[in-house]
Amino acid sequence: MSKTCQITNRGTRSGGSLARRGLAKKDGGVGIRTTGHNKRTFQVNVQRKRIWVPELGKHVRVRLSARALKTVQKNGAYATLLKAGLIKPAGKRSS
C-alpha cells in the first residue's frame, strides 16, 4: 500500500538536500560554499484512523495525513469524506 492520503491525495515527493560548509565572510571566513547535492524523498505523515460518522451511524477506516485530520476536525467527518468520495450520501437508498 502506497503512502498516499485518501482525502488530499498527497504522496511521497522527491527533492534534494544541499550540504553547505565554511565560515561566513563577516566572521573572517571565505564564505559559505555548497559542497554537495543529494537526492532525497519527502514522506507524507500518513496515519491509519477509524473515524466515527454520526450521519451514517458507523465507523469508517481511512488512511489520511495529519493535515487531512485537521480538515476532518474543522469541516466534519461526513462532509470531508463525502467530498473525497470515500462514502456515499446518507439517506439515498436504492430499491
N, C-alpha and C positions, 0 to 999 in steps of 0.2 A: 504494500500500500504506500502510495507516494505521500510526501509531506506537503499536503495541499489543504487549505482551509475550504470547507464546503460552502461557506457563506460568501467570503470575499474572493475565492479562487486564487489566493496568493500562494505562491510556492517558493521553492529554492531559486535564488538568483545568483548569478556569478558576478564576480568583480575582481578587485585587486587590492593588494596592500603594498605600501611603499616603506622601504627601510631608509631612514634618514640618520646621518651621523655628522658630528662636527660641533664646533663651538661657535656660537653666534659672533658676528663681527663686532657688535657693541661690547662683547665680553673679551675682545682681544684675539678671537679666532679668525679663521679664513672664511667662515660662513657655513651654514648647514648644507650638506650635499646629499643628494639622493644616491644611495649605493645599491639599491636592488628593487626589483619588481617581482611580486609573487601573485599567482592566480589563487583565488580562494572562493568559497561559496558562503552566501548569507542564508542561513536557515530561518524559516518562519517558525514562530513559537506556537506549535500546534498542540492542542490538548484534546483528549477524549472526554466528552461530557455527556451527562444524562440530564436533559432539561425537561422540567415539568411544563406542560402546555395546558393551562386550565380550560381553554376553549374546547380542546379535544378530550380532556379528562384523562390524559395518559402522558407517559414519559417518551421522549424522543432522544435517541442516541446520535450524536453528531461529533465530527472532528472539526474543531474550529480554533482559530488563532486567538491570542489574548486580546487583540484589537476587536475581533468579532464578538467576543464575550462581552466587552463593554458596550457594543452596539446592541446586543440582545438585552442587556440590562436597561439601556436607555429607551429603546423603542418597543420592547416587549418581545417575548419569545414567539408568539403566534405570528405577529406582523413580519418579523425578521425572517423566520423560517418559511413563511408563505412567499415572500418576495424572492427568496433564494431558490424556491421550487422544491424544497425538501419535504413539504407536507401539502396535502390537498385541502381546499377550503372546507370549513366545518359547516354542517347543515346541508351540503349538496350530496344527496344520496341518489344513486341510480337504481331504478327498479327493473 
